[in-house]
């Protein structure tokens, strides 16, 4: 197979672009393209026109930071959590729940088709009732020092690889 970018990608970190999100990758990142070059953008939805800044450029793809949504999807909703976007625990809060189900169904069906050859209709779509699909997490306003003989549960911030619970990360402190 011939390399589409033999001299490397034609883009660099720091560049700003406008693109349309065409698909949703596993994990919730929107997938857009600059020509044939794939760009992953978190917190976006299919069919949105967005302004982004490239943050990481590899040979065959890039990652970008969302600067502005120029044309929002009708499925975009206000996230319920004040830490959405900072915390690494929720990738879909900005998506209406029925659209979350459709997107996750498509991801599972695509994966089973690609890896197992199953036709997409094999995967059944189901939903939990609202009372069962909501998990309320407690958010700390101060960094959490690991207390002795307590179990700390939380999410790391999206901008770090740290697993420590911090101001920007929801946590449950269990005795």
C-alpha positions as CSV (number, residue, x, y, z in Angstrom):
1,X,0.0,0.0,0.0
2,X,1.4,3.4,-1.0
3,X,1.8,6.0,1.8
4,X,-0.6,8.9,1.2
5,X,1.8,11.3,3.0
6,X,5.4,10.2,2.0
7,X,6.9,13.4,3.1
8,X,4.9,13.7,6.3
9,X,1.7,15.5,7.1
10,X,1.1,18.9,5.4
11,X,-0.1,20.3,8.8
12,X,1.5,21.5,12.0
13,X,0.4,21.8,15.6
14,X,-0.9,25.3,16.4
15,X,-2.6,25.7,13.0
16,X,-6.3,26.6,13.0
17,X,-8.9,25.1,10.7
18,X,-12.6,24.9,10.1
19,X,-13.9,21.4,9.4
20,X,-17.1,19.4,9.4
21,X,-17.4,16.4,11.7
22,X,-18.4,13.4,9.7
23,X,-18.3,10.5,12.2
24,X,-17.8,9.7,15.9
25,X,-14.8,7.6,16.9
26,X,-14.8,5.1,19.7
27,X,-14.4,7.1,22.9
28,X,-16.5,10.1,21.7
29,X,-14.1,12.1,19.6
30,X,-15.5,13.6,16.4
31,X,-13.8,12.7,13.2
32,X,-13.3,15.4,10.6
33,X,-11.0,15.7,7.6
34,X,-8.8,18.2,6.0
35,X,-8.7,16.8,2.5
36,X,-7.8,13.2,3.1
37,X,-6.1,13.9,6.5
38,X,-8.1,12.7,9.5
39,X,-8.5,15.0,12.5
40,X,-10.0,13.8,15.9
41,X,-11.8,16.5,17.9
42,X,-13.3,15.9,21.3
43,X,-16.6,17.3,22.4
44,X,-18.1,17.5,18.8
45,X,-21.0,15.8,17.1
46,X,-21.6,14.5,13.6
47,X,-22.6,17.2,11.1
48,X,-21.2,20.1,13.2
49,X,-19.0,22.7,11.6
50,X,-16.3,23.5,14.0
51,X,-13.2,25.7,14.3
52,X,-10.2,23.8,15.8
53,X,-6.6,24.2,16.7
54,X,-4.3,21.3,15.9
55,X,-2.6,20.1,19.0
56,X,-0.8,16.9,17.9
57,X,0.1,16.0,14.3
58,X,1.1,12.5,13.4
59,X,1.9,11.0,10.0
60,X,-1.7,9.9,9.2
61,X,-3.9,11.8,11.6
62,X,-4.1,14.8,14.0
63,X,-5.8,15.7,17.2
64,X,-7.3,19.1,17.7
65,X,-8.8,21.3,20.4
66,X,-12.3,22.6,19.8
67,X,-12.2,26.4,19.6
68,X,-15.8,27.1,18.5
69,X,-18.9,25.3,17.2
70,X,-19.9,27.3,14.1
71,X,-22.9,25.2,13.2
72,X,-24.1,23.0,16.1
73,X,-25.9,19.7,15.7
74,X,-29.6,19.6,16.7
75,X,-28.5,16.8,19.1
76,X,-26.2,19.1,21.1
77,X,-27.4,19.7,24.7
78,X,-26.0,21.6,27.7
79,X,-23.9,19.2,29.8
80,X,-25.4,18.6,33.3
81,X,-22.0,18.5,35.0
82,X,-20.1,21.7,35.6
83,X,-16.8,19.8,35.2
84,X,-17.6,18.5,31.7
85,X,-14.7,19.1,29.4
86,X,-12.2,19.2,32.3
87,X,-12.8,15.8,33.8
88,X,-12.0,12.6,32.0
89,X,-15.1,10.8,33.1
90,X,-17.8,11.8,30.6
91,X,-17.4,12.1,26.9
92,X,-21.0,12.2,25.8
93,X,-22.8,14.7,28.2
94,X,-23.1,17.2,25.4
95,X,-25.1,14.7,23.3
96,X,-28.9,14.1,23.7
97,X,-29.4,10.7,25.1
98,X,-31.3,9.1,22.1
99,X,-28.4,10.3,19.9
100,X,-25.9,8.8,22.3
101,X,-27.6,5.5,21.9
102,X,-27.6,5.7,18.1
103,X,-23.9,6.6,18.1
104,X,-22.8,3.9,20.5
105,X,-25.0,1.3,18.6
106,X,-23.2,2.3,15.4
107,X,-19.8,2.0,17.0
108,X,-20.5,-1.5,18.3
109,X,-22.1,-2.6,15.0
110,X,-19.2,-1.2,13.0
111,X,-16.7,-2.9,15.3
112,X,-18.5,-6.3,15.0
113,X,-18.7,-5.9,11.3
114,X,-15.1,-5.0,10.8
115,X,-13.6,-7.6,13.2
116,X,-16.1,-10.4,13.0
117,X,-17.8,-9.9,9.7
118,X,-21.3,-9.6,11.3
119,X,-23.9,-7.7,9.5
120,X,-24.8,-4.4,11.4
121,X,-28.4,-5.6,12.0
122,X,-27.1,-8.3,14.4
123,X,-26.6,-5.8,17.2
124,X,-29.7,-5.0,19.1
125,X,-30.3,-1.5,20.5
126,X,-31.5,-1.2,24.1
127,X,-31.7,1.5,26.7
128,X,-31.8,1.7,30.4
129,X,-34.6,3.6,32.0
130,X,-33.6,7.2,33.1
131,X,-33.4,6.2,36.8
132,X,-30.8,3.5,36.1
133,X,-28.6,5.3,33.6
134,X,-27.8,8.3,35.9
135,X,-24.9,8.0,38.3
136,X,-24.5,11.1,40.4
137,X,-20.8,11.8,41.3
138,X,-19.7,14.1,44.0
139,X,-17.3,16.8,42.9
140,X,-14.7,18.1,45.4
141,X,-13.9,21.8,45.3
142,X,-10.4,21.2,46.7
143,X,-7.7,18.7,45.7
144,X,-8.2,15.5,47.6
145,X,-5.3,14.2,49.6
146,X,-5.5,10.4,50.0
147,X,-7.0,10.0,53.5
148,X,-5.9,7.0,55.5
149,X,-8.2,4.0,55.3
150,X,-10.5,5.6,52.8
151,X,-11.2,4.6,49.2
152,X,-10.9,7.4,46.7
153,X,-12.6,7.1,43.4
154,X,-12.4,9.7,40.7
155,X,-11.5,10.6,37.1
156,X,-8.3,12.2,35.9
157,X,-8.5,15.5,34.1
158,X,-8.7,15.3,30.3
159,X,-5.5,17.3,29.9
160,X,-3.2,15.1,32.0
161,X,-2.3,11.4,32.3
162,X,-2.5,11.7,36.1
163,X,-4.9,9.4,37.9
164,X,-5.0,11.5,41.0
165,X,-8.3,13.0,42.0
166,X,-8.2,16.8,41.8
167,X,-10.4,19.9,41.9
168,X,-11.4,19.3,38.3
169,X,-12.2,15.6,38.8
170,X,-15.3,14.1,40.3
171,X,-14.7,11.8,43.2
172,X,-16.5,9.5,45.6
173,X,-14.9,9.1,49.0
174,X,-16.1,5.9,50.5
175,X,-15.3,4.7,54.0
